[in-house]
Amino acid sequence: MNKHFLYVVAAAFLALGILSCKKEETSSTVPSLQGLLLDDEPVPYVAPGTTITIKADVSSIYTSDDKTPSQPIGIYWIASMNSKTIQRDTTTRNINTSNPPFTFKAEELGKVTITCYAFAGPDYINSTAACTFSVIDPEHSLSGLEGTISSIAGNKYYTTDINGTTWMANNLYGTQDGVSFYLSSVTDSFIGRFYTWEEARRACPAGWSLPTAAEWDALGTDACALMANAVLLEEQMWTYWPGMDITNAKGFNAIPAGYVDFTGGRNNVQGFMNYAIFWTADTSDDEEKGEFRYIYADKPEVQKGFGSKTSLALSVRCIKE
């Protein structure tokens, strides 16, 4: 995984309050070490049994007083869960001669923080870099969905009948096409995968198809009737706004999974906890853009839009043929 992608991922999760990777700032007059970074940070959600390997990027460490520390710079690691230390590696190392990665095996469910500390004796304040991720059970991470549970192409889906049409009532997953949320496949079964328009056209399993714009419009414009009162890891997914009375009256179970932007070769998740965006089978007049429907957190009506068939990856719902 390259550093550029990791930077984008970390920036997105900082904006959402889910991932926190930062260096310590201080206004003290005591000089401090600064510039410690992490390489190969984990995806935000992992399954139990996953082995996490992280390495410290010490190439950019500097001192706030622009002087060479009187002692060699060393590093050590601590992993904690719910503020309780669960693993530590406090072996003193000189980063000029030794900088092995830190390895952690995720076993217990919960939020894990791995912190690297750089130090240079008592005359300098430590520099820290940390990353946070959650060890989850995908079967019990998301609650609040409604509907009949069916097995479709070997995967579990909720379904709902709306105006005589049977809809999948959770986002499509379990396919070869599409990309996982932040490349974290453990989330596929409850967040779904994200598809380009061309992928969406062929992704629905046998006996199901991608809805047309007209079929989407038959659902009506009441977004609140389509939004689920979903809770992800004890956090309400849709923020309650004035005028938004989320009822999920049609059992559609829309969740704000956001979308993926591939512009510039990146895999950039956008709009998580704010947007639910779905491809239709229709295109724009110039055929270069696909038509989609979206729900925004503070808009009570379903919205229409067009997006690049190749640089956007959106959620997919299928209807029974």
LUMTIFI-542855 format. One line per field, with one value per residue: residue number from 0; residue in three letters; x, y, z of N, C-alpha, C in turn. Coordinates in steps of 0.1 Angstrom, whole numbers, plus 5000, padded with zeros to 4 digits. Example, Ala and Ser with C-alpha at 12.3 -4.5 7.8 and 13.67 -1.06 7.14 Angstrom:
residues 2
marpa <- 0/1
bami <- ALA/SER
neast <- 5132/5128
nnorth <- 4943/4978
nup <- 5078/5071
caeast <- 5123/5137
canorth <- 4955/4989
caup <- 5078/5071
ceast <- 5132/5129
cnorth <- 4967/5000
cup <- 5078/5079
***
This chain:
residues 321
marpa <- 0/1/2/3/4/5/6/7/8/9/10/11/12/13/14/15/16/17/18/19/20/21/22/23/24/25/26/27/28/29/30/31/32/33/34/35/36/37/38/39/40/41/42/43/44/45/46/47/48/49/50/51/52/53/54/55/56/57/58/59/60/61/62/63/64/65/66/67/68/69/70/71/72/73/74/75/76/77/78/79/80/81/82/83/84/85/86/87/88/89/90/91/92/93/94/95/96/97/98/99/100/101/102/103/104/105/106/107/108/109/110/111/112/113/114/115/116/117/118/119/120/121/122/123/124/125/126/127/128/129/130/131/132/133/134/135/136/137/138/139/140/141/142/143/144/145/146/147/148/149/150/151/152/153/154/155/156/157/158/159/160/161/162/163/164/165/166/167/168/169/170/171/172/173/174/175/176/177/178/179/180/181/182/183/184/185/186/187/188/189/190/191/192/193/194/195/196/197/198/199/200/201/202/203/204/205/206/207/208/209/210/211/212/213/214/215/216/217/218/219/220/221/222/223/224/225/226/227/228/229/230/231/232/233/234/235/236/237/238/239/240/241/242/243/244/245/246/247/248/249/250/251/252/253/254/255/256/257/258/259/260/261/262/263/264/265/266/267/268/269/270/271/272/273/274/275/276/277/278/279/280/281/282/283/284/285/286/287/288/289/290/291/292/293/294/295/296/297/298/299/300/301/302/303/304/305/306/307/308/309/310/311/312/313/314/315/316/317/318/319/320
bami <- MET/ASN/LYS/HIS/PHE/LEU/TYR/VAL/VAL/ALA/ALA/ALA/PHE/LEU/ALA/LEU/GLY/ILE/LEU/SER/CYS/LYS/LYS/GLU/GLU/THR/SER/SER/THR/VAL/PRO/SER/LEU/GLN/GLY/LEU/LEU/LEU/ASP/ASP/GLU/PRO/VAL/PRO/TYR/VAL/ALA/PRO/GLY/THR/THR/ILE/THR/ILE/LYS/ALA/ASP/VAL/SER/SER/ILE/TYR/THR/SER/ASP/ASP/LYS/THR/PRO/SER/GLN/PRO/ILE/GLY/ILE/TYR/TRP/ILE/ALA/SER/MET/ASN/SER/LYS/THR/ILE/GLN/ARG/ASP/THR/THR/THR/ARG/ASN/ILE/ASN/THR/SER/ASN/PRO/PRO/PHE/THR/PHE/LYS/ALA/GLU/GLU/LEU/GLY/LYS/VAL/THR/ILE/THR/CYS/TYR/ALA/PHE/ALA/GLY/PRO/ASP/TYR/ILE/ASN/SER/THR/ALA/ALA/CYS/THR/PHE/SER/VAL/ILE/ASP/PRO/GLU/HIS/SER/LEU/SER/GLY/LEU/GLU/GLY/THR/ILE/SER/SER/ILE/ALA/GLY/ASN/LYS/TYR/TYR/THR/THR/ASP/ILE/ASN/GLY/THR/THR/TRP/MET/ALA/ASN/ASN/LEU/TYR/GLY/THR/GLN/ASP/GLY/VAL/SER/PHE/TYR/LEU/SER/SER/VAL/THR/ASP/SER/PHE/ILE/GLY/ARG/PHE/TYR/THR/TRP/GLU/GLU/ALA/ARG/ARG/ALA/CYS/PRO/ALA/GLY/TRP/SER/LEU/PRO/THR/ALA/ALA/GLU/TRP/ASP/ALA/LEU/GLY/THR/ASP/ALA/CYS/ALA/LEU/MET/ALA/ASN/ALA/VAL/LEU/LEU/GLU/GLU/GLN/MET/TRP/THR/TYR/TRP/PRO/GLY/MET/ASP/ILE/THR/ASN/ALA/LYS/GLY/PHE/ASN/ALA/ILE/PRO/ALA/GLY/TYR/VAL/ASP/PHE/THR/GLY/GLY/ARG/ASN/ASN/VAL/GLN/GLY/PHE/MET/ASN/TYR/ALA/ILE/PHE/TRP/THR/ALA/ASP/THR/SER/ASP/ASP/GLU/GLU/LYS/GLY/GLU/PHE/ARG/TYR/ILE/TYR/ALA/ASP/LYS/PRO/GLU/VAL/GLN/LYS/GLY/PHE/GLY/SER/LYS/THR/SER/LEU/ALA/LEU/SER/VAL/ARG/CYS/ILE/LYS/GLU
neast <- 5009/5007/5022/5009/4982/4976/4978/4955/4935/4938/4933/4905/4892/4900/4884/4858/4859/4865/4890/4922/4951/4980/5005/5020/5014/5030/5031/5051/5081/5101/5122/5111/5107/5097/5077/5074/5061/5038/5041/5023/4997/4969/4937/4905/4887/4889/4889/4886/4915/4932/4964/4983/5007/5029/5051/5074/5079/5108/5123/5118/5120/5126/5139/5124/5139/5157/5182/5207/5198/5212/5213/5209/5181/5154/5128/5096/5067/5032/5002/4968/4935/4904/4916/4932/4962/4973/4993/5028/5059/5087/5113/5144/5156/5179/5172/5189/5202/5184/5151/5127/5095/5063/5043/5010/4984/4951/4926/4906/4873/4867/4879/4911/4941/4972/5003/5032/5062/5087/5118/5144/5159/5157/5157/5141/5108/5087/5079/5049/5031/5001/4976/4942/4919/4892/4883/4861/4830/4814/4788/4774/4778/4763/4731/4695/4684/4657/4632/4626/4647/4668/4685/4706/4723/4741/4746/4736/4707/4686/4652/4626/4592/4580/4556/4548/4573/4602/4628/4663/4672/4695/4729/4745/4768/4795/4805/4827/4834/4837/4847/4858/4847/4870/4889/4885/4875/4860/4838/4820/4795/4777/4781/4783/4796/4814/4807/4817/4799/4798/4805/4784/4763/4766/4767/4746/4731/4721/4687/4682/4683/4699/4682/4663/4662/4635/4623/4635/4624/4598/4598/4592/4596/4602/4626/4630/4614/4629/4652/4672/4671/4698/4725/4759/4784/4776/4772/4750/4741/4728/4726/4705/4685/4667/4634/4638/4624/4631/4618/4619/4598/4593/4609/4634/4660/4682/4715/4741/4765/4783/4806/4830/4858/4877/4894/4924/4937/4934/4919/4895/4874/4844/4819/4809/4786/4770/4759/4739/4742/4732/4736/4717/4703/4705/4718/4735/4727/4749/4761/4784/4782/4768/4735/4723/4708/4704/4706/4707/4720/4705/4684/4651/4641/4645/4673/4685/4712/4742/4771/4806/4812/4834/4852/4838/4826/4798/4771/4750/4718/4696/4669/4643/4637
nnorth <- 4988/5022/5053/5075/5068/5060/5084/5098/5081/5083/5111/5112/5097/5112/5135/5123/5116/5089/5076/5082/5096/5111/5136/5146/5178/5206/5233/5239/5252/5235/5217/5196/5164/5160/5151/5124/5096/5071/5041/5019/5017/5002/4992/5007/4989/4956/4920/4896/4879/4889/4899/4927/4947/4973/5000/5024/5056/5071/5089/5116/5128/5155/5182/5205/5227/5228/5216/5190/5162/5154/5128/5095/5090/5070/5045/5032/5010/5009/4991/4997/4991/5004/5023/5007/4991/4966/4954/4957/4970/4978/4978/4995/5013/5024/5045/5048/5025/5004/4996/4979/4966/4969/4943/4932/4911/4910/4901/4904/4919/4953/4988/4996/5012/5019/5031/5048/5058/5082/5090/5109/5109/5127/5154/5161/5163/5136/5124/5114/5091/5078/5053/5043/5016/4994/4962/4940/4922/4912/4903/4914/4941/4962/4975/4978/4974/4964/4939/4911/4883/4868/4843/4850/4843/4829/4847/4867/4886/4914/4918/4937/4944/4968/4986/4965/4955/4937/4945/4945/4950/4958/4969/4958/4931/4906/4900/4896/4919/4955/4975/4973/4990/5014/4995/4975/4945/4931/4946/4943/4928/4944/4971/4970/4968/4990/5002/5009/5024/5007/4983/4980/4975/4948/4935/4926/4896/4865/4866/4890/4925/4957/4986/5008/5044/5051/5031/5036/5061/5053/5046/5068/5102/5106/5107/5101/5079/5059/5057/5040/5035/5031/5017/5018/5001/5011/5038/5062/5062/5079/5113/5132/5157/5188/5186/5162/5132/5102/5073/5049/5037/5022/5001/5001/5005/5024/5034/5057/5052/5065/5072/5062/5078/5076/5094/5107/5083/5075/5059/5070/5075/5091/5112/5095/5086/5107/5105/5084/5068/5056/5038/5040/5023/5039/5065/5096/5122/5125/5101/5096/5097/5082/5078/5086/5081/5098/5102/5126/5136/5158/5163/5160/5149/5125/5128/5136/5128/5129/5111/5103/5074/5059/5070/5072/5052/5037/5027/4998/4987/4960/4948/4923/4903
nup <- 5000/4991/5002/4994/4990/5017/5030/5019/5028/5056/5059/5051/5071/5094/5089/5093/5119/5125/5121/5135/5132/5141/5148/5179/5192/5208/5229/5247/5261/5263/5243/5216/5200/5166/5137/5134/5117/5104/5085/5063/5076/5092/5077/5085/5096/5108/5108/5135/5143/5124/5114/5122/5108/5113/5104/5116/5102/5103/5090/5088/5112/5134/5155/5176/5183/5164/5167/5171/5189/5221/5228/5212/5191/5199/5196/5207/5212/5219/5222/5227/5240/5245/5262/5278/5281/5260/5246/5244/5233/5244/5240/5239/5212/5188/5162/5141/5137/5140/5132/5134/5123/5140/5152/5155/5166/5160/5182/5202/5201/5195/5198/5187/5195/5183/5192/5184/5199/5199/5213/5230/5254/5286/5281/5260/5247/5240/5207/5191/5171/5160/5153/5148/5148/5143/5156/5144/5144/5116/5115/5135/5136/5124/5130/5129/5104/5083/5072/5050/5053/5029/5009/4984/4956/4973/4993/5022/5022/5030/5019/5003/4994/4972/4958/4942/4933/4940/4959/4967/5000/5012/5005/4975/4975/4977/4952/4923/4911/4919/4948/4981/5011/5020/5013/5030/5034/5053/5059/5038/5039/5053/5047/5020/4986/4963/4931/4897/4870/4848/4860/4877/4860/4853/4877/4893/4906/4890/4878/4889/4885/4875/4886/4865/4859/4859/4874/4899/4904/4908/4935/4948/4962/4988/5010/5037/5041/5030/5044/5068/5103/5112/5131/5135/5150/5175/5169/5156/5122/5103/5108/5129/5116/5117/5106/5094/5095/5101/5089/5075/5062/5039/5041/5029/5038/5034/5039/5049/5031/5015/4989/4963/4950/4922/4910/4897/4901/4927/4956/4969/4996/5000/5016/5036/5061/5054/5027/5007/4978/4947/4917/4887/4858/4837/4815/4809/4784/4768/4770/4785/4812/4840/4853/4886/4918/4949/4984/5008/5040/5052/5036/5027/5004/4977/4956/4923/4900/4879/4870/4865/4846/4850/4869/4893/4920/4931/4955/4950/4943/4936/4916/4916/4888
caeast <- 5000/5016/5020/4999/4969/4974/4975/4941/4926/4938/4926/4891/4887/4901/4872/4846/4860/4866/4904/4929/4966/4985/5017/5018/5019/5032/5035/5061/5094/5111/5123/5104/5109/5086/5078/5073/5050/5036/5039/5015/4987/4958/4924/4898/4880/4895/4883/4894/4926/4940/4977/4986/5021/5031/5065/5076/5087/5116/5132/5115/5120/5134/5137/5117/5149/5167/5195/5208/5197/5224/5213/5203/5167/5149/5113/5089/5053/5022/4988/4958/4921/4896/4925/4939/4973/4971/5006/5038/5072/5094/5128/5150/5163/5185/5166/5199/5207/5173/5137/5118/5080/5055/5033/4999/4973/4938/4918/4893/4865/4868/4887/4925/4950/4986/5010/5047/5068/5101/5124/5158/5163/5148/5158/5132/5095/5085/5070/5041/5023/4991/4965/4931/4911/4882/4882/4847/4823/4805/4774/4767/4783/4753/4718/4685/4679/4644/4629/4627/4661/4668/4698/4707/4737/4749/4748/4724/4702/4672/4644/4614/4584/4576/4547/4548/4586/4610/4641/4673/4671/4708/4737/4751/4782/4798/4808/4841/4835/4835/4857/4853/4849/4884/4896/4883/4865/4852/4826/4812/4782/4768/4781/4782/4808/4812/4809/4816/4786/4799/4805/4770/4754/4767/4770/4735/4731/4711/4674/4681/4689/4701/4670/4663/4658/4620/4621/4639/4614/4586/4599/4588/4607/4603/4639/4629/4607/4638/4664/4672/4676/4709/4735/4771/4793/4770/4771/4739/4747/4722/4725/4692/4684/4654/4627/4641/4618/4635/4608/4622/4585/4592/4618/4645/4672/4693/4725/4750/4778/4791/4810/4845/4863/4890/4901/4939/4942/4932/4907/4891/4860/4838/4805/4805/4777/4762/4753/4736/4742/4730/4735/4706/4708/4704/4730/4732/4725/4762/4765/4796/4779/4757/4725/4722/4699/4711/4699/4717/4715/4696/4675/4640/4637/4655/4679/4690/4725/4749/4785/4815/4810/4847/4859/4830/4821/4786/4764/4741/4706/4691/4655/4640/4632
canorth <- 5000/5033/5063/5085/5063/5060/5098/5101/5074/5089/5124/5110/5093/5123/5143/5117/5112/5075/5073/5093/5094/5125/5137/5154/5192/5211/5247/5240/5258/5224/5212/5183/5157/5161/5146/5109/5092/5056/5035/5007/5017/4993/4997/5011/4978/4944/4909/4889/4870/4897/4903/4940/4951/4987/5004/5038/5063/5080/5097/5131/5133/5167/5187/5218/5237/5227/5211/5176/5157/5150/5113/5089/5089/5057/5043/5020/5009/5004/4989/4997/4989/5011/5030/4997/4985/4951/4949/4968/4966/4989/4976/5007/5011/5036/5044/5048/5011/4994/5001/4968/4969/4964/4933/4930/4902/4915/4890/4908/4929/4966/4998/4995/5023/5016/5043/5047/5069/5085/5097/5112/5113/5136/5168/5163/5158/5126/5126/5103/5089/5068/5050/5036/5008/4986/4948/4939/4910/4918/4898/4922/4955/4971/4971/4987/4971/4957/4932/4896/4878/4858/4839/4854/4839/4825/4858/4870/4900/4918/4922/4944/4946/4982/4989/4953/4952/4932/4952/4942/4960/4962/4971/4946/4927/4892/4898/4898/4934/4964/4977/4974/5003/5016/4983/4966/4935/4927/4955/4941/4923/4954/4984/4967/4972/5002/4998/5018/5022/4995/4971/4979/4969/4934/4930/4919/4881/4860/4868/4903/4935/4971/4994/5020/5056/5051/5022/5043/5071/5047/5045/5081/5112/5108/5101/5096/5066/5050/5057/5031/5040/5022/5020/5011/5001/5020/5052/5064/5065/5092/5124/5137/5171/5193/5183/5148/5122/5090/5062/5036/5032/5013/4990/5001/5004/5032/5038/5067/5045/5074/5067/5061/5086/5071/5105/5107/5070/5073/5052/5080/5074/5104/5112/5085/5091/5118/5102/5071/5070/5044/5038/5035/5017/5049/5073/5110/5124/5123/5087/5095/5097/5074/5085/5080/5087/5099/5107/5134/5136/5168/5166/5150/5144/5118/5137/5130/5133/5122/5110/5096/5060/5053/5075/5071/5039/5039/5016/4992/4979/4952/4944/4910/4903
caup <- 5000/4990/5012/4989/4994/5031/5033/5016/5037/5069/5059/5051/5084/5103/5087/5098/5133/5127/5121/5141/5131/5141/5157/5190/5191/5221/5230/5257/5258/5263/5229/5214/5187/5158/5124/5133/5109/5103/5072/5063/5086/5089/5073/5097/5102/5106/5114/5145/5138/5115/5119/5117/5108/5111/5106/5118/5093/5111/5081/5088/5126/5136/5168/5176/5185/5152/5171/5171/5202/5228/5228/5201/5190/5200/5195/5213/5207/5228/5217/5238/5237/5255/5271/5285/5274/5257/5241/5244/5229/5250/5237/5234/5199/5181/5149/5131/5135/5141/5131/5129/5124/5152/5148/5165/5162/5165/5186/5209/5195/5201/5191/5191/5192/5183/5193/5184/5206/5196/5224/5230/5267/5294/5277/5249/5248/5230/5196/5190/5160/5164/5144/5155/5140/5151/5153/5144/5139/5106/5117/5146/5136/5120/5134/5125/5091/5084/5060/5049/5050/5018/5004/4970/4951/4984/5003/5029/5019/5033/5007/5006/4982/4971/4946/4934/4929/4950/4960/4977/5010/5016/4993/4968/4978/4974/4938/4920/4908/4930/4957/4995/5019/5025/5010/5042/5030/5064/5059/5026/5041/5059/5040/5006/4978/4955/4917/4886/4863/4839/4869/4882/4849/4852/4890/4899/4904/4880/4882/4894/4875/4880/4883/4857/4866/4861/4885/4911/4906/4913/4949/4954/4965/5003/5014/5050/5040/5025/5053/5079/5116/5114/5141/5132/5161/5185/5164/5147/5109/5098/5118/5129/5113/5118/5094/5089/5104/5094/5092/5068/5060/5028/5044/5019/5046/5029/5049/5043/5029/5008/4975/4961/4939/4916/4902/4899/4905/4941/4960/4980/5001/5003/5019/5045/5071/5048/5014/5002/4964/4940/4903/4879/4846/4827/4812/4805/4770/4761/4772/4792/4826/4844/4862/4899/4928/4961/4996/5017/5054/5057/5025/5028/4991/4969/4946/4910/4895/4869/4874/4856/4846/4853/4881/4905/4924/4940/4959/4940/4947/4925/4917/4911/4875
ceast <- 5009/5012/5010/4985/4966/4971/4961/4932/4926/4931/4911/4886/4889/4888/4859/4847/4861/4880/4912/4944/4972/4998/5013/5023/5021/5036/5046/5074/5104/5111/5117/5109/5096/5088/5077/5060/5049/5034/5029/5004/4975/4946/4916/4891/4887/4888/4892/4903/4935/4953/4980/5001/5023/5046/5065/5084/5095/5124/5130/5115/5130/5132/5132/5127/5160/5181/5195/5207/5210/5225/5206/5188/5163/5134/5109/5074/5044/5008/4979/4944/4912/4904/4933/4950/4972/4984/5015/5051/5081/5109/5134/5158/5168/5180/5177/5204/5196/5160/5128/5103/5074/5044/5023/4989/4960/4929/4905/4886/4866/4877/4901/4932/4964/4994/5025/5052/5083/5106/5139/5163/5154/5148/5149/5119/5093/5077/5062/5034/5014/4981/4955/4923/4902/4883/4867/4842/4812/4790/4767/4772/4773/4739/4708/4679/4666/4642/4630/4641/4660/4683/4698/4721/4746/4752/4735/4720/4688/4665/4632/4606/4578/4568/4548/4562/4594/4624/4650/4672/4684/4717/4743/4765/4784/4800/4823/4844/4834/4847/4851/4855/4863/4892/4895/4872/4856/4839/4816/4798/4772/4769/4780/4795/4804/4816/4809/4803/4787/4798/4790/4761/4755/4768/4759/4734/4720/4697/4671/4687/4690/4688/4672/4660/4643/4617/4625/4629/4601/4586/4593/4599/4609/4616/4638/4622/4617/4650/4662/4677/4687/4719/4747/4781/4789/4770/4759/4745/4741/4721/4711/4692/4670/4646/4629/4635/4620/4625/4611/4608/4584/4602/4630/4659/4684/4702/4735/4764/4788/4794/4825/4848/4876/4898/4916/4944/4941/4919/4902/4877/4856/4823/4800/4797/4769/4754/4750/4734/4742/4729/4721/4712/4709/4717/4725/4731/4738/4768/4778/4794/4767/4747/4724/4711/4706/4702/4710/4711/4705/4686/4664/4636/4649/4660/4684/4703/4731/4764/4793/4813/4823/4854/4851/4826/4810/4780/4754/4730/4701/4676/4653/4633/4618
cnorth <- 5012/5044/5073/5081/5064/5074/5102/5094/5080/5102/5122/5107/5103/5132/5137/5113/5098/5071/5085/5090/5108/5125/5147/5168/5197/5226/5250/5246/5247/5219/5198/5177/5158/5154/5131/5106/5076/5052/5023/5006/5008/5000/4999/5000/4965/4933/4903/4880/4877/4901/4917/4942/4965/4991/5019/5044/5074/5090/5112/5136/5145/5172/5201/5230/5237/5224/5196/5171/5152/5135/5108/5088/5074/5056/5031/5021/5004/5003/4989/4995/4995/5017/5020/4991/4970/4945/4960/4962/4978/4987/4989/5004/5025/5035/5044/5034/5001/5000/4990/4972/4963/4955/4931/4921/4906/4903/4894/4919/4942/4976/4997/5007/5018/5029/5041/5060/5070/5094/5099/5116/5123/5150/5171/5157/5148/5131/5113/5103/5077/5065/5042/5028/5000/4971/4944/4925/4915/4914/4907/4936/4965/4966/4981/4984/4962/4949/4917/4892/4867/4855/4842/4852/4836/4835/4862/4885/4901/4921/4929/4945/4960/4983/4977/4949/4948/4938/4945/4954/4962/4962/4958/4944/4912/4890/4900/4913/4942/4965/4978/4987/5004/5003/4973/4956/4930/4935/4952/4937/4933/4967/4982/4971/4983/4998/5010/5015/5009/4982/4969/4973/4954/4927/4922/4904/4877/4861/4881/4913/4949/4979/5005/5032/5056/5042/5028/5053/5065/5045/5058/5090/5113/5100/5095/5082/5055/5048/5048/5039/5031/5027/5012/5012/5011/5035/5053/5069/5078/5102/5130/5152/5175/5190/5169/5138/5108/5078/5049/5029/5021/5001/4990/5001/5012/5036/5047/5061/5054/5068/5067/5069/5081/5082/5105/5094/5067/5064/5059/5079/5088/5102/5102/5092/5103/5114/5087/5073/5057/5046/5034/5029/5027/5058/5087/5111/5121/5109/5085/5094/5088/5082/5078/5087/5087/5105/5114/5135/5146/5172/5156/5144/5136/5127/5129/5136/5124/5122/5102/5081/5053/5057/5075/5056/5041/5026/5011/4985/4972/4949/4930/4910/4895
cup <- 5000/4999/5007/4993/5008/5036/5031/5025/5051/5070/5059/5064/5095/5102/5093/5113/5136/5129/5126/5140/5130/5149/5168/5189/5206/5220/5241/5252/5258/5249/5227/5201/5179/5145/5123/5126/5109/5089/5074/5074/5082/5084/5086/5104/5098/5113/5125/5138/5128/5121/5113/5119/5104/5113/5108/5107/5101/5103/5083/5103/5127/5150/5167/5178/5174/5157/5172/5186/5208/5229/5216/5202/5190/5198/5203/5210/5219/5220/5228/5232/5248/5266/5280/5276/5272/5251/5241/5239/5233/5249/5232/5221/5194/5167/5138/5127/5135/5141/5126/5130/5137/5146/5159/5159/5168/5169/5193/5201/5202/5193/5197/5187/5193/5182/5193/5191/5202/5208/5223/5244/5274/5290/5265/5252/5237/5218/5194/5176/5163/5153/5151/5145/5149/5146/5155/5140/5129/5108/5126/5146/5133/5124/5129/5112/5093/5071/5061/5046/5040/5015/4989/4966/4963/4994/5009/5026/5026/5019/5012/4993/4983/4958/4937/4929/4941/4949/4970/4987/5018/5004/4988/4973/4974/4959/4935/4916/4920/4939/4971/5001/5025/5023/5022/5039/5041/5065/5048/5030/5047/5053/5025/4999/4969/4941/4908/4879/4855/4848/4874/4872/4849/4866/4896/4896/4894/4886/4888/4884/4882/4876/4874/4865/4868/4873/4899/4914/4912/4929/4956/4958/4980/5007/5028/5050/5035/5035/5065/5092/5120/5124/5138/5144/5172/5181/5154/5133/5103/5110/5117/5127/5114/5105/5088/5099/5097/5099/5086/5065/5049/5030/5035/5026/5040/5041/5042/5041/5021/4994/4974/4949/4934/4909/4907/4904/4920/4944/4972/4984/5005/5008/5029/5057/5066/5036/5013/4987/4956/4925/4898/4866/4835/4826/4809/4789/4762/4762/4781/4807/4829/4853/4875/4907/4941/4972/5004/5031/5058/5046/5025/5015/4984/4958/4934/4906/4885/4873/4864/4857/4850/4865/4894/4907/4934/4945/4949/4948/4935/4927/4911/4898/4874
***
